[in-house]
């Protein structure tokens, strides 16, 4: 198994088992399935496929060279995404960076919404397992602007229900139950969203990235869905990731 694919099951299992006991509306059958998936997360196979996709681009050594870092420094560098990359002249998420790498390698980039991209970008982020999230929103003006925009997107009420991300993720409602699940504190170091996504969603039988999960929330709240990879969506990921700064990355996650 390649470096970075040593999935930190011990951390994931402990945190997930604790969280599973709080899934108040889970049926006995769903709970049994959830606990089974803790030991055999289908996302492991999806990340293995993502590893093969990266191999087609030259593997981890080619990725490190493309990013201008050593292979030894690659996990820590990955733990700092989304980040500003000069060759793109913009703040990018891991999947956008991989699209650029595919293009520059003469390959047609996978669509951001494709399972191929979900699998490859999830594998690449898993290279940073055991690393602490080290995003630096003060690194340059571009990151500062992305963080500020992400905060606006997070806090702005819109849509038919007049909701914002903040409506469900603020101190007054954290721990309450919505759609059978406790509302998480996105900055809690033991369950920080940015550290446990991408994740396999039991209810969807699919691997999803953090931005894809944002879209699901927007749909449920009757908000206009922000496109994957857009300036606003990447900024929202920057904001969420900064809230989780210092949390240890443990992928793939498992969510109900």
C-alpha positions in Angstrom: 0.0 0.0 0.0 1.4 3.4 -1.0 2.5 6.1 1.4 -0.5 8.1 2.5 -2.9 5.2 2.0 -2.4 4.0 5.6 -5.8 5.0 6.6 -6.0 6.0 10.2 -8.7 3.7 11.2 -8.0 3.8 14.9 -8.7 7.5 15.0 -11.7 7.3 12.7 -13.2 4.3 14.5 -13.0 5.9 18.0 -14.5 9.2 16.9 -17.1 7.6 14.7 -18.3 5.1 17.3 -18.8 8.0 19.7 -20.7 9.9 17.1 -22.7 6.8 16.1 -24.2 6.6 19.6 -25.6 10.1 19.0 -27.5 9.2 15.8 -30.8 9.3 17.7 -33.1 8.4 14.9 -31.1 5.6 13.4 -33.0 2.3 13.1 -31.3 -0.8 14.5 -30.7 -2.0 10.9 -29.1 1.4 10.0 -27.0 1.3 13.1 -25.7 -2.2 12.4 -24.9 -1.1 8.8 -23.0 1.9 10.1 -20.9 -0.1 12.5 -20.1 -2.6 9.8 -19.0 0.2 7.5 -16.7 1.5 10.2 -14.6 -1.7 9.7 -15.0 -1.9 5.9 -15.4 1.6 4.6 -16.2 1.4 0.9 -14.3 4.6 0.3 -11.1 2.7 0.9 -11.6 1.1 -2.5 -12.5 4.4 -4.1 -9.3 6.0 -2.8 -7.3 3.0 -4.2 -8.8 3.8 -7.6 -7.9 7.4 -7.1 -4.3 6.2 -6.5 -4.3 4.6 -9.9 -5.5 7.8 -11.5 -2.7 9.7 -9.9 -0.2 7.0 -11.1 -1.3 7.8 -14.7 0.0 11.3 -14.0 3.3 10.0 -12.6 2.3 9.4 -9.0 3.3 11.2 -5.9 6.7 12.1 -7.1 5.2 13.9 -10.2 2.6 15.6 -7.9 5.4 16.9 -5.6 7.4 18.1 -8.6 4.3 19.8 -10.0 3.7 21.6 -6.7 7.4 22.5 -6.3 7.9 20.6 -3.0 9.8 17.5 -2.0 8.1 14.2 -1.6 8.8 14.4 2.1 7.1 17.8 2.4 4.1 16.7 0.2 1.8 15.6 3.1 2.3 18.8 5.0 1.8 20.9 1.9 -1.5 19.0 1.0 -2.7 19.8 4.6 -2.6 23.5 3.7 -5.2 23.3 0.9 -7.1 25.3 -0.4 -4.2 27.6 -1.1 -3.0 30.2 -3.5 -0.9 28.8 -6.3 1.0 31.3 -8.4 0.8 29.3 -11.7 -3.0 29.4 -11.5 -3.1 33.0 -10.2 -5.9 32.0 -7.8 -6.8 30.2 -4.7 -7.6 26.6 -5.6 -8.8 23.4 -3.9 -7.1 20.1 -4.4 -9.4 19.0 -7.2 -8.9 22.2 -9.1 -5.1 21.8 -8.7 -5.4 18.2 -10.1 -7.4 19.5 -13.1 -4.5 21.9 -13.8 -2.0 19.1 -13.5 -4.0 16.9 -15.9 -4.2 19.7 -18.4 -0.5 20.5 -18.2 0.2 16.8 -18.6 -1.7 16.7 -21.9 -4.7 14.8 -20.4 -8.3 15.9 -20.5 -9.2 16.9 -16.9 -11.9 15.1 -15.0 -15.0 17.1 -14.3 -15.1 18.4 -10.7 -18.4 16.5 -10.2 -17.1 13.2 -11.6 -16.5 10.1 -9.5 -13.0 10.0 -11.0 -12.2 13.4 -9.6 -13.8 12.6 -6.3 -11.7 9.5 -6.0 -8.4 11.0 -7.1 -8.7 14.2 -5.0 -9.8 12.2 -2.0 -6.7 10.0 -2.4 -4.5 13.0 -2.7 -5.9 14.6 0.5 -5.5 11.3 2.3 -1.7 11.6 1.6 -1.9 14.2 4.5 -3.4 11.7 7.0 -2.0 12.3 10.5 -1.0 15.8 9.5 -2.7 18.8 11.2 -4.6 21.2 9.0 -2.2 24.1 8.4 -4.1 26.4 6.1 -2.7 30.0 6.3 -5.4 32.5 5.5 -2.9 35.3 6.1 -0.3 34.0 3.7 -1.1 36.6 1.0 -3.8 39.0 -0.1 -5.4 36.2 -2.2 -6.0 34.0 0.8 -7.2 36.9 2.9 -9.7 37.8 0.2 -10.8 34.1 -0.1 -11.3 33.9 3.7 -13.3 37.1 3.8 -15.5 36.0 0.9 -16.0 32.5 2.5 -17.2 34.2 5.7 -19.7 36.2 3.8 -21.0 33.1 2.0 -21.2 31.3 5.3 -23.1 34.0 7.1 -25.4 35.4 4.3 -29.1 34.4 4.5 -30.6 33.5 1.1 -33.2 31.3 -0.5 -36.8 30.5 0.2 -36.2 29.7 3.8 -33.9 32.6 4.6 -31.2 30.4 5.9 -27.4 30.6 5.9 -24.7 28.1 6.8 -24.5 30.0 10.1 -28.1 29.2 10.8 -27.2 25.6 11.5 -23.6 26.1 12.7 -23.7 28.6 15.5 -23.1 28.2 19.2 -26.8 28.5 20.1 -27.8 25.4 18.0 -24.8 23.2 18.0 -25.7 19.8 19.3 -29.3 20.2 18.3 -30.9 17.6 16.0 -31.7 18.3 12.3 -32.7 15.6 9.9 -31.9 12.9 12.6 -28.3 14.2 13.1 -26.6 16.3 15.8 -25.5 19.7 14.3 -21.7 19.7 14.5 -19.3 22.4 15.7 -17.3 22.8 12.5 -14.3 24.1 14.6 -14.3 21.2 17.1 -10.9 19.6 16.8 -12.3 16.0 17.3 -15.0 16.3 14.6 -13.8 19.2 12.4 -15.5 19.0 9.1 -12.5 19.8 7.0 -10.5 17.1 8.6 -13.0 14.3 8.0 -14.1 15.1 4.4 -14.0 13.6 1.8 -16.2 10.9 3.3 -18.4 8.0 2.4 -22.0 8.9 2.9 -24.1 5.9 4.0 -27.4 7.4 2.9 -26.0 8.2 -0.6 -23.8 5.1 -1.0 -21.2 7.4 -2.5 -17.9 9.2 -1.7 -18.4 13.0 -1.4 -16.0 15.9 -1.1 -16.6 18.8 1.3 -17.8 21.1 -1.6 -20.2 18.4 -2.7 -21.6 18.2 0.9 -22.0 22.0 0.8 -24.2 21.6 -2.3 -26.3 19.0 -0.5 -26.9 21.4 2.4 -27.8 24.2 -0.1 -30.4 21.9 -1.8 -31.9 21.0 1.6 -32.2 24.6 2.6 -33.8 25.6 -0.8 -30.8 27.8 -1.7 -29.5 28.3 -5.2 -26.6 25.8 -5.4 -23.2 27.3 -5.8 -21.1 25.5 -8.5 -18.2 23.3 -7.6 -14.9 25.1 -8.0 -16.5 28.5 -8.2 -14.7 31.4 -6.5 -17.5 31.4 -3.8 -17.4 27.7 -3.2 -13.7 27.5 -2.9 -13.8 30.5 -0.5 -16.4 28.7 1.6 -14.0 25.7 1.8 -11.2 28.1 2.8 -13.4 29.4 5.6 -14.5 25.9 6.8 -10.9 24.7 6.6 -9.6 27.6 8.7 -12.2 26.8 11.3 -10.7 23.3 11.6 -7.1 24.5 11.6 -5.0 22.3 13.9 -7.3 19.3 13.6 -5.7 16.0 12.5 -6.7 14.8 9.0 -8.3 11.3 9.1 -9.6 10.1 5.8 -11.7 8.7 4.4 -14.5 9.8 6.7 -17.7 7.9 7.2 -21.0 9.9 7.5 -24.6 8.8 7.8 
